[in-house]
């Protein structure tokens, strides 16, 4: 463990490849490890700190990010010794790498009027999905890590709500069922992350209702189950407080986003 920490502490653009090799080695050796009682807890916490620092402070390549997140995901299996993985900074980093920070929450240039704001938000949503597609391996590992830490820590769950992650997940679910280009693992871990939040915190359940989540998830399920073309009834938005039924040709004419 000390060797891995030393390599990461001296990381720069010249030895990024060595850092990736070290992370790969750690992940390979601990692929099936779920408790780390054999490693000093302070060393584990320091290793986590160093990885998070590098993910935050430097603009490193995709391979480094993927294997750094994989290492964090493996370490986060053990609820003892999570260290700074429960910090507000860590939660923001993981949500950012999972592409679950809402665009309106990020610093943006000022817009002159409401139309400009709406147009800019629409473009941001479209570009956001393209970013997820482009870095899907990073997104998947970040989501896996988030699933572990929110399961273990109520503090992290509250930090997720502070960053409006429930709203971000619902918004992404509403978009990704209109594309086949997105890795199915992103879809799976989006839903797994949302399931954990709603199972463990009432706040998440309230957020799902507030963001019309029941309808969005119903449409997503309807779109993913084989035989949707033969079904005669499906849920539709804009009636009965946002959830009703639509049949026949009108149903088939609607995309998931329009329903």
C-alpha positions in Angstrom: 0.0 0.0 0.0 2.8 2.4 0.8 4.2 1.9 -2.7 0.9 2.8 -4.3 0.6 5.9 -2.2 4.2 7.0 -3.0 3.6 6.6 -6.8 0.4 8.7 -6.6 1.9 11.4 -4.4 4.6 12.0 -7.1 2.2 11.8 -10.0 2.7 14.2 -12.9 2.2 14.0 -16.7 5.5 12.2 -17.1 4.7 9.2 -14.9 0.9 8.9 -15.3 1.4 5.5 -17.0 3.2 4.2 -13.9 0.3 5.4 -11.8 -2.2 3.6 -14.0 -0.1 0.4 -13.8 0.0 0.7 -10.0 -3.8 1.2 -9.8 -4.4 -1.7 -12.1 -2.2 -3.9 -9.9 -4.1 -2.9 -6.7 -7.5 -3.5 -8.4 -6.4 -6.9 -9.8 -5.0 -8.1 -6.4 -8.2 -7.0 -4.6 -10.8 -7.7 -7.2 -12.6 -10.1 -4.9 -11.8 -8.5 -1.6 -14.7 -7.1 0.5 -13.0 -6.4 3.8 -9.6 -4.8 4.3 -8.8 -5.7 7.9 -5.4 -7.0 6.7 -4.5 -3.4 5.6 -3.9 -0.7 8.3 -6.9 1.6 8.3 -4.8 4.7 8.3 -3.0 3.6 5.2 -6.4 2.9 3.5 -7.6 6.4 4.4 -4.4 7.9 3.1 -4.7 5.9 -0.2 -8.2 7.2 -0.6 -7.1 10.8 0.2 -4.3 10.6 -2.4 -6.6 9.2 -5.2 -9.3 11.8 -4.5 -6.7 14.6 -4.5 -5.4 13.5 -7.9 -8.9 13.2 -9.4 -9.6 16.7 -8.1 -6.4 18.6 -8.7 -5.2 17.3 -12.0 -6.8 16.9 -15.5 -5.6 13.3 -16.1 -6.5 10.8 -18.8 -9.5 8.5 -19.0 -7.5 5.4 -18.1 -6.3 7.0 -14.9 -9.8 8.1 -13.9 -11.3 4.7 -14.7 -8.7 2.8 -12.6 -8.7 5.4 -9.8 -12.4 5.1 -9.5 -12.2 1.3 -9.6 -9.8 1.4 -6.7 -12.1 3.7 -4.7 -15.0 1.4 -5.6 -13.1 -1.6 -4.2 -12.1 0.2 -1.1 -15.6 1.5 -0.5 -16.9 -2.1 -0.2 -15.7 -2.0 3.4 -17.7 0.5 5.5 -14.8 0.7 8.0 -12.2 3.1 6.8 -14.1 5.1 4.2 -12.3 8.2 5.4 -12.7 11.2 3.1 -15.0 9.2 0.8 -17.8 10.5 3.1 -16.7 14.1 2.7 -18.6 16.8 0.8 -15.7 17.3 -1.6 -15.6 13.6 -2.4 -19.4 13.4 -3.0 -19.2 16.3 -5.4 -16.2 14.8 -7.3 -18.0 11.4 -7.7 -21.2 13.0 -8.8 -19.3 15.2 -11.3 -17.5 12.1 -12.7 -20.9 10.4 -12.9 -22.2 13.4 -14.9 -24.9 14.0 -12.3 -24.3 17.6 -11.4 -27.1 19.7 -12.9 -25.9 22.2 -15.5 -27.8 25.0 -13.7 -25.7 24.2 -10.6 -22.5 24.8 -12.4 -20.9 28.3 -13.0 -22.3 29.6 -16.3 -22.2 32.8 -18.4 -25.0 35.2 -17.8 -28.0 35.2 -20.3 -29.8 38.3 -21.3 -33.4 36.9 -21.0 -35.5 33.9 -20.2 -35.5 32.6 -23.7 -31.7 32.6 -23.7 -31.7 30.7 -20.5 -34.2 28.1 -21.7 -32.3 27.7 -25.0 -29.0 27.3 -23.2 -30.4 24.7 -20.7 -31.8 22.7 -23.7 -28.4 22.7 -25.4 -26.7 21.7 -22.1 -29.0 18.7 -21.6 -28.3 17.5 -25.1 -24.5 18.0 -24.7 -24.7 16.3 -21.3 -25.9 13.1 -22.7 -23.2 13.2 -25.4 -20.6 13.6 -22.6 -22.0 10.6 -20.8 -21.7 8.5 -24.0 -18.2 9.7 -24.6 -16.9 8.9 -21.1 -19.3 6.1 -20.2 -16.6 3.9 -18.6 -15.7 6.7 -16.2 -19.4 7.3 -15.5 -20.1 3.6 -14.7 -17.2 3.4 -12.2 -18.3 6.6 -10.5 -21.8 5.3 -10.2 -20.6 2.0 -8.8 -18.6 3.9 -6.2 -21.6 6.1 -5.3 -23.8 3.0 -4.8 -21.3 1.7 -2.3 -20.9 4.9 -0.3 -24.6 5.9 -0.2 -25.4 2.4 1.1 -22.9 2.8 3.9 -23.2 6.5 4.8 -26.3 8.6 5.6 -24.0 11.7 5.5 -23.2 11.0 1.8 -26.9 10.5 1.1 -27.6 14.0 2.5 -24.8 15.5 0.4 -26.2 13.9 -2.7 -29.6 15.5 -2.0 -27.8 18.8 -1.5 -26.4 18.5 -5.0 -29.9 17.6 -6.4 -28.8 14.2 -7.7 -32.3 12.7 -7.6 -33.4 15.4 -10.0 -30.3 14.8 -12.2 -30.9 11.0 -12.4 -34.6 11.4 -13.3 -33.6 13.9 -16.0 -31.1 11.5 -17.4 -33.4 8.6 -17.4 -35.9 10.6 -19.3 -33.3 11.2 -22.0 -31.4 8.0 -22.3 -34.3 5.8 -23.3 -34.4 7.7 -26.6 -30.9 6.5 -27.6 -29.4 3.1 -28.1 -25.9 4.5 -28.1 -25.6 4.7 -24.4 -24.0 1.8 -22.6 -26.6 -0.3 -20.9 -24.5 -0.4 -17.7 -25.0 3.4 -17.3 -28.7 2.8 -17.4 -28.5 -0.1 -14.9 -26.4 1.8 -12.4 -28.4 5.0 -12.8 -31.5 2.9 -11.6 -29.5 1.1 -9.0 -28.3 4.4 -7.5 -31.8 5.8 -7.5 -33.1 2.6 -6.0 -30.7 2.8 -3.1 -31.4 6.5 -2.4 -35.2 5.9 -2.4 -35.0 2.7 -0.3 -32.9 4.4 2.3 -34.1 8.0 2.5 -37.6 9.4 2.4 -36.2 12.7 1.0 -35.3 10.8 -2.2 -38.9 9.4 -2.5 -40.3 12.9 -2.1 -37.9 14.2 -4.8 -38.9 11.5 -7.2 -42.6 12.4 -6.8 -41.8 16.2 -7.2 -39.9 15.5 -10.4 -42.6 13.4 -12.0 -40.4 10.4 -11.5 -43.1 7.7 -11.4 -44.2 8.6 -14.9 -40.6 8.8 -16.2 -39.7 5.5 -14.7 -42.9 3.9 -16.0 -42.1 5.1 -19.5 -38.6 3.9 -19.2 -39.8 0.5 -18.1 -42.4 0.4 -20.9 -39.7 1.2 -23.5 -37.3 -1.5 -22.3 -39.7 -4.4 -22.0 -39.9 -6.4 -25.3 -43.2 -6.2 -27.2 -44.0 -2.5 -26.6 -45.3 -2.2 -30.2 -48.0 -4.7 -29.4 -49.2 -3.2 -26.1 -52.4 -1.2 -26.3 -52.2 0.9 -23.2 -49.4 2.9 -21.7 -49.0 5.8 -19.2 -49.0 9.3 -20.5 -48.2 12.6 -18.8 -50.2 15.9 -18.7 -53.3 14.3 -17.3 -54.4 13.2 -13.8 -51.6 15.3 -12.2 -49.1 14.1 -14.8 -49.9 10.4 -15.1 -52.7 8.8 -17.1 -53.3 6.4 -20.0 -53.1 6.7 -23.7 -54.1 4.1 -26.3 -53.8 3.3 -30.0 -52.0 5.4 -32.6 -51.5 8.4 -30.3 -49.5 6.2 -28.0 -47.2 4.9 -30.8 -46.6 8.5 -32.0 -45.2 9.6 -28.7 -41.5 9.3 -27.7 -40.6 8.6 -24.1 -39.8 12.2 -23.5 -43.2 13.4 -24.9 -45.2 11.0 -22.8 
